[in-house]
Amino acid sequence: MRPMNRNALDTNRKSNPMSAPVRAVSLVLRTLIVCVALAVPVLAMPAMDGVEGSRIEAPALKKQGAGFVLLVSLQRA
């Protein structure tokens, strides 16, 4: 049996009248999936604002207060 060459496969694919709508639907579905994957985190942010404890915050630093005192005393000297 003789193998078909690549040109014969391409012409068969192009001559099929149903291949264009199938490719269009496939492209639309792929685009929709990508858009949904990108939009889900953005749309989830307002929902997370009202949830208590959803943010992880660093503990507040202890303020020493020596920086301003040193600055004022060095300017007077």
Secondary structure, 3 states (H helix, E strand, C coil): CCCCCHHHHHHHHHHCCCHHHHHHHHHHHHHHHHHHHHHHHHHHHHHHHCCCCCCCCCCCCCCCCHHHHHHHHHHHC
